[in-house]
Amino acid sequence: MSIKFSFDINKTIAALAYLARREGGKLDMFLSIKRLYSADRRALASWGKTITGDKMVSMDKGPVLSATYNLFKGIGTADHLREWRSNFGQTKDNMIQLQRPANTDMLSEEEIDALEAARKEIDCVPPQELPDYLHKLYPEWEDPHGGSRRIDPATILRKEGRTEDEIRMIEESTDSFNQIEKMFSHL
């Protein structure tokens, strides 16, 4: 059993834009990725889906969202990079700056609450201590030994006390949503 969400570039940009506004328009890459992972994890544990739909992976300095991390590094599909750069521009000195107001209206109150909780959680830890803190905080993290290792959302749900029946229902619901989304993307 494996849950696979569909990456949503618009929701990802909206979430990062929300965080950027809270930080005066600029975001530190390392802290932003940790905040966004934490918010996605909270969303998954609370209502069975993430904000971004991004793939979660373990890396040496803690868990991250794979496509988002790549976008910070200038890697992604042409469409995603175009959308990213029109909102944030290039990463410089591990920082991005909001280029224009992004539509954060697509974020629900619950998603904003998850982003705020994640921001507060990550910001209370000195950056140099954050990797060790996250390794202990998130039991789904596994040492990737210099690479990356996929984190199955079902693992997080199990660690959060969800039953196998609940996890199966979330997986089936996610699969159905992904199929419908794929159908409509061809129209």
Residue frames as qw, qx, qy, qz and C-alpha x, y, z in Angstrom:
[[0.000, 0.890, 0.456, 0.000, 0.00, 0.00, 0.00],
 [0.426, -0.140, 0.051, 0.892, 1.40, 3.37, -1.02],
 [0.148, 0.868, 0.404, -0.247, -0.28, 6.76, -1.09],
 [0.447, 0.043, 0.313, 0.837, 0.75, 9.02, -3.97],
 [0.135, 0.804, 0.324, -0.480, -0.50, 12.57, -4.07],
 [0.553, 0.604, 0.313, 0.482, -0.38, 14.77, -7.15],
 [0.406, -0.266, -0.095, 0.869, 2.01, 17.73, -6.87],
 [0.129, 0.880, 0.445, 0.102, 0.13, 21.03, -7.04],
 [0.491, 0.190, -0.018, 0.850, 2.47, 23.84, -8.10],
 [0.147, -0.645, -0.194, -0.725, -0.19, 26.50, -7.47],
 [0.699, -0.675, -0.204, -0.120, -0.89, 25.39, -3.90],
 [0.784, -0.170, -0.122, 0.584, 2.85, 25.09, -3.25],
 [0.286, 0.378, 0.054, 0.879, 3.44, 28.63, -4.49],
 [0.401, -0.707, -0.226, -0.537, 0.45, 29.89, -2.48],
 [0.800, -0.538, -0.214, 0.157, 1.78, 28.24, 0.69],
 [0.661, -0.052, -0.046, 0.747, 5.29, 29.62, 0.17],
 [0.071, 0.554, 0.165, 0.813, 3.89, 33.05, -0.71],
 [0.577, -0.735, -0.247, -0.255, 1.92, 33.01, 2.53],
 [0.793, -0.414, -0.108, 0.434, 5.10, 32.15, 4.45],
 [0.493, 0.262, 0.083, 0.825, 7.07, 34.79, 2.53],
 [0.172, -0.734, -0.192, -0.629, 4.59, 37.50, 3.47],
 [0.720, -0.676, -0.155, -0.002, 4.98, 36.45, 7.11],
 [0.760, -0.289, 0.084, 0.576, 8.76, 36.84, 6.68],
 [0.052, -0.779, 0.093, 0.618, 8.77, 40.23, 4.97],
 [0.631, 0.693, -0.135, -0.322, 8.83, 38.89, 1.41],
 [0.359, 0.582, -0.730, -0.001, 11.99, 36.76, 1.60],
 [0.941, -0.254, 0.086, -0.205, 12.38, 33.10, 2.46],
 [0.178, -0.584, 0.790, 0.044, 15.37, 31.07, 3.54],
 [0.649, 0.206, -0.637, -0.363, 15.42, 27.87, 1.46],
 [0.316, 0.074, -0.899, 0.293, 16.32, 25.50, 4.31],
 [0.189, 0.146, 0.628, -0.741, 13.78, 26.89, 6.78],
 [0.569, 0.227, -0.124, -0.781, 11.04, 27.18, 4.15],
 [0.592, 0.135, -0.752, -0.257, 11.36, 23.58, 3.06],
 [0.202, -0.056, -0.869, 0.448, 11.22, 22.43, 6.69],
 [0.335, 0.189, 0.362, -0.849, 8.18, 24.63, 7.40],
 [0.629, 0.216, -0.346, -0.662, 6.38, 23.36, 4.32],
 [0.463, 0.063, -0.884, 0.002, 7.18, 19.72, 5.15],
 [0.007, -0.116, -0.754, 0.647, 5.87, 20.24, 8.67],
 [0.474, 0.230, 0.123, -0.841, 2.67, 21.85, 7.37],
 [0.628, 0.180, -0.603, -0.458, 2.12, 19.06, 4.84],
 [0.332, 0.018, -0.910, 0.249, 2.71, 16.46, 7.55],
 [0.205, 0.161, 0.566, -0.783, 0.22, 18.18, 9.87],
 [0.591, 0.231, -0.173, -0.754, -2.36, 18.29, 7.08],
 [0.553, 0.144, -0.796, -0.200, -1.81, 14.62, 6.28],
 [0.183, -0.064, -0.868, 0.457, -2.16, 13.59, 9.93],
 [0.274, 0.228, 0.414, -0.838, -5.26, 15.78, 10.42],
 [0.649, 0.428, 0.203, -0.595, -7.31, 15.26, 7.29],
 [0.809, 0.105, 0.569, 0.102, -5.56, 12.63, 5.19],
 [0.648, 0.618, 0.208, 0.394, -4.07, 14.78, 2.43],
 [0.510, -0.305, -0.026, 0.804, -1.28, 17.29, 2.09],
 [0.155, 0.815, 0.105, -0.549, -1.34, 20.92, 1.06],
 [0.100, 0.671, -0.509, -0.530, 1.19, 20.61, -1.77],
 [0.941, 0.278, 0.069, -0.182, 0.82, 17.02, -2.94],
 [0.293, 0.746, -0.596, 0.040, 4.63, 16.92, -3.07],
 [0.895, 0.002, -0.432, 0.113, 6.62, 13.73, -2.58],
 [0.493, -0.806, 0.288, -0.157, 8.14, 13.49, 0.89],
 [0.828, 0.300, -0.391, 0.268, 11.72, 12.26, 1.23],
 [0.683, -0.679, 0.067, 0.261, 14.32, 11.77, 3.94],
 [0.559, 0.683, -0.249, 0.399, 17.56, 13.63, 3.35],
 [0.598, 0.066, -0.519, 0.607, 20.61, 14.02, 5.58],
 [0.036, 0.109, -0.335, 0.935, 19.35, 17.24, 7.19],
 [0.364, 0.262, 0.623, -0.641, 15.82, 15.94, 7.74],
 [0.426, 0.489, 0.751, 0.118, 12.68, 15.37, 5.72],
 [0.062, 0.379, -0.205, -0.900, 11.90, 17.58, 2.71],
 [0.664, 0.576, 0.376, -0.293, 9.40, 17.96, -0.10],
 [0.678, -0.033, 0.518, 0.521, 11.19, 16.75, -3.21],
 [0.398, 0.652, 0.431, 0.480, 9.73, 18.87, -6.05],
 [0.171, -0.980, -0.097, -0.041, 9.77, 22.01, -3.90],
 [0.611, -0.586, 0.329, 0.418, 13.41, 21.45, -3.00],
 [0.606, 0.199, 0.515, 0.573, 14.19, 20.99, -6.68],
 [0.192, 0.874, 0.333, 0.296, 12.39, 24.21, -7.60],
 [0.371, -0.898, 0.115, 0.208, 14.56, 26.09, -5.10],
 [0.580, -0.372, 0.526, 0.498, 17.55, 24.61, -6.96],
 [0.308, 0.569, -0.336, -0.684, 16.14, 25.60, -10.36],
 [0.033, 0.084, -0.959, -0.269, 15.11, 22.06, -11.34],
 [0.461, 0.360, 0.644, -0.493, 11.65, 21.06, -12.53],
 [0.475, 0.527, 0.644, 0.288, 9.33, 20.86, -15.50],
 [0.229, 0.255, 0.234, 0.910, 9.28, 23.85, -17.82],
 [0.324, -0.672, -0.430, -0.509, 5.75, 24.76, -16.70],
 [0.655, -0.643, -0.329, 0.223, 6.61, 24.50, -13.01],
 [0.552, -0.183, -0.009, 0.813, 9.80, 26.52, -13.40],
 [0.065, 0.452, 0.322, 0.829, 7.99, 29.22, -15.37],
 [0.479, -0.730, -0.385, -0.298, 5.31, 29.51, -12.66],
 [0.716, -0.477, -0.225, 0.458, 7.94, 29.40, -9.89],
 [0.473, -0.008, 0.084, 0.877, 10.12, 32.08, -11.47],
 [0.071, -0.589, -0.346, -0.727, 7.21, 34.38, -12.14],
 [0.578, -0.747, -0.268, -0.191, 6.46, 34.34, -8.42],
 [0.720, -0.646, 0.069, 0.244, 9.88, 33.97, -6.78],
 [0.304, 0.861, -0.407, -0.003, 12.67, 34.47, -9.26],
 [0.715, 0.320, -0.576, 0.236, 16.03, 32.77, -8.83],
 [0.773, -0.599, -0.138, 0.159, 17.33, 31.41, -5.54],
 [0.388, 0.699, -0.313, 0.512, 20.23, 33.61, -4.42],
 [0.049, 0.410, -0.681, 0.604, 22.36, 32.85, -1.36],
 [0.192, -0.233, -0.942, 0.149, 19.78, 30.19, -0.41],
 [0.183, 0.449, 0.449, -0.750, 17.05, 32.86, -0.33],
 [0.152, 0.463, 0.674, 0.556, 14.07, 33.55, -2.53],
 [0.087, 0.265, 0.242, -0.929, 12.10, 36.73, -2.73],
 [0.365, 0.618, 0.683, -0.137, 8.44, 37.08, -3.57],
 [0.267, 0.062, 0.417, 0.867, 8.33, 38.87, -6.95],
 [0.343, -0.253, -0.297, -0.854, 4.63, 39.62, -7.02],
 [0.551, -0.125, 0.521, -0.641, 1.60, 38.99, -4.87],
 [0.213, 0.016, -0.944, -0.253, 0.57, 35.35, -5.26],
 [0.637, -0.317, -0.272, -0.647, -2.97, 34.09, -4.90],
 [0.068, 0.151, -0.883, 0.440, -3.16, 32.71, -1.37],
 [0.617, -0.039, 0.132, -0.775, -6.97, 32.66, -1.47],
 [0.771, 0.108, -0.564, -0.275, -6.82, 29.03, -2.58],
 [0.298, 0.139, -0.823, 0.464, -5.53, 28.09, 0.89],
 [0.548, -0.599, -0.522, -0.261, -8.21, 26.98, 3.33],
 [0.393, -0.785, 0.245, -0.411, -8.29, 28.21, 6.93],
 [0.932, -0.316, 0.171, 0.039, -7.09, 24.76, 8.01],
 [0.805, 0.353, -0.012, 0.477, -4.14, 24.94, 5.61],
 [0.099, 0.780, -0.201, 0.584, -3.19, 28.40, 6.88],
 [0.689, -0.642, 0.218, -0.257, -3.44, 27.09, 10.45],
 [0.962, -0.045, 0.099, 0.249, -1.11, 24.21, 9.50],
 [0.561, 0.588, -0.088, 0.577, 1.34, 26.67, 7.92],
 [0.229, -0.804, 0.212, -0.506, 1.27, 28.90, 11.00],
 [0.858, -0.470, 0.191, -0.078, 1.78, 25.97, 13.37],
 [0.895, 0.197, 0.039, 0.399, 4.68, 24.74, 11.24],
 [0.291, 0.753, -0.142, 0.573, 6.24, 28.20, 11.13],
 [0.473, -0.750, 0.258, -0.384, 6.10, 28.51, 14.90],
 [0.957, -0.240, 0.149, 0.062, 7.41, 24.97, 15.41],
 [0.799, 0.343, 0.005, 0.493, 10.40, 25.37, 13.08],
 [0.165, 0.790, -0.122, 0.578, 11.22, 28.93, 14.14],
 [0.622, -0.737, 0.151, -0.215, 11.59, 27.98, 17.80],
 [0.907, -0.200, 0.203, 0.309, 14.68, 25.88, 17.01],
 [0.106, -0.771, 0.408, 0.477, 18.07, 27.42, 16.16],
 [0.735, 0.556, -0.249, -0.297, 18.84, 26.56, 12.49],
 [0.259, 0.540, -0.797, 0.076, 22.06, 24.70, 13.34],
 [0.309, -0.113, 0.861, -0.389, 20.08, 22.39, 15.69],
 [0.684, 0.252, 0.018, -0.684, 17.17, 21.88, 13.31],
 [0.608, 0.273, -0.701, -0.253, 18.39, 18.70, 11.54],
 [0.199, 0.066, -0.908, 0.363, 18.83, 16.77, 14.81],
 [0.379, 0.143, 0.458, -0.791, 15.55, 18.16, 16.14],
 [0.689, 0.279, -0.220, -0.632, 13.66, 17.03, 13.02],
 [0.456, 0.223, -0.860, -0.046, 15.29, 13.58, 13.05],
 [0.026, -0.077, -0.853, 0.515, 13.85, 13.07, 16.53],
 [0.415, 0.244, 0.265, -0.836, 10.53, 14.85, 15.94],
 [0.740, 0.347, -0.205, -0.539, 9.57, 12.95, 12.78],
 [0.656, -0.282, 0.699, -0.034, 9.86, 9.18, 13.32],
 [0.828, 0.503, 0.244, -0.052, 9.30, 8.54, 9.61],
 [0.250, 0.862, -0.438, -0.057, 12.73, 10.04, 8.82],
 [0.949, -0.126, 0.193, 0.215, 15.33, 7.40, 7.95],
 [0.283, -0.699, 0.427, 0.500, 19.00, 8.14, 7.39],
 [0.785, 0.603, 0.066, -0.127, 19.48, 8.21, 3.60],
 [0.750, -0.317, 0.331, 0.478, 23.29, 8.04, 3.92],
 [0.227, -0.386, 0.371, 0.814, 23.96, 10.98, 1.62],
 [0.008, -0.231, -0.730, -0.643, 21.09, 10.40, -0.80],
 [0.484, -0.088, 0.146, -0.858, 17.36, 10.57, -0.39],
 [0.038, -0.148, -0.988, 0.038, 14.77, 8.01, 0.63],
 [0.374, -0.380, -0.433, -0.727, 11.04, 8.26, -0.13],
 [0.176, 0.047, 0.722, -0.667, 8.71, 8.62, 2.83],
 [0.206, -0.385, -0.806, -0.400, 5.41, 6.87, 2.24],
 [0.342, -0.392, 0.085, -0.850, 2.54, 8.98, 3.63],
 [0.820, -0.311, -0.411, -0.249, 1.04, 5.73, 4.97],
 [0.634, -0.003, -0.535, 0.558, 4.05, 5.46, 7.30],
 [0.024, -0.236, 0.262, -0.935, 3.25, 8.87, 8.77],
 [0.642, -0.317, -0.210, -0.666, -0.41, 7.94, 9.16],
 [0.816, -0.191, -0.537, 0.098, 0.56, 4.72, 11.00],
 [0.449, 0.045, -0.467, 0.760, 2.88, 6.64, 13.30],
 [0.235, -0.212, 0.112, -0.942, 0.00, 9.06, 13.96],
 [0.329, 0.062, 0.801, -0.496, -2.24, 6.18, 15.05],
 [0.649, 0.271, -0.185, -0.687, -4.40, 5.72, 11.95],
 [0.770, -0.018, 0.625, -0.126, -5.76, 2.21, 11.40],
 [0.295, -0.100, 0.775, 0.550, -5.02, 0.18, 8.28],
 [0.252, 0.645, 0.716, 0.091, -8.66, 0.60, 7.23],
 [0.021, 0.914, 0.128, -0.384, -8.38, 4.39, 7.52],
 [0.236, -0.548, 0.545, 0.590, -5.13, 4.36, 5.56],
 [0.333, 0.216, 0.835, 0.381, -6.69, 2.19, 2.85],
 [0.196, 0.821, 0.528, -0.091, -9.63, 4.62, 2.58],
 [0.081, -0.847, 0.167, 0.497, -7.23, 7.57, 2.24],
 [0.307, -0.273, 0.732, 0.544, -5.27, 5.70, -0.43],
 [0.307, 0.473, 0.793, 0.231, -8.43, 4.84, -2.38],
 [0.094, 0.908, 0.313, -0.262, -9.73, 8.39, -2.10],
 [0.183, -0.710, 0.387, 0.559, -6.38, 9.77, -3.28],
 [0.348, -0.003, 0.811, 0.471, -6.26, 7.33, -6.21],
 [0.261, 0.698, 0.665, 0.060, -9.79, 8.32, -7.25],
 [0.010, -0.915, -0.055, 0.399, -8.95, 12.02, -7.01],
 [0.276, -0.504, 0.580, 0.577, -5.77, 11.53, -9.06],
 [0.354, 0.269, 0.818, 0.366, -7.70, 9.66, -11.78],
 [0.175, 0.856, 0.479, -0.086, -10.35, 12.38, -11.98],
 [0.141, -0.839, 0.187, 0.491, -7.68, 15.07, -12.08],
 [0.356, -0.232, 0.720, 0.549, -5.90, 13.24, -14.89],
 [0.331, 0.554, 0.739, 0.194, -9.14, 12.97, -16.86],
 [0.085, 0.941, 0.281, -0.169, -9.83, 16.68, -16.58],
 [0.320, -0.660, 0.353, 0.580, -6.24, 17.67, -17.40],
 [0.383, 0.067, 0.736, 0.554, -6.75, 16.31, -20.93],
 [0.245, 0.774, 0.583, -0.020, -9.75, 18.56, -21.61]]
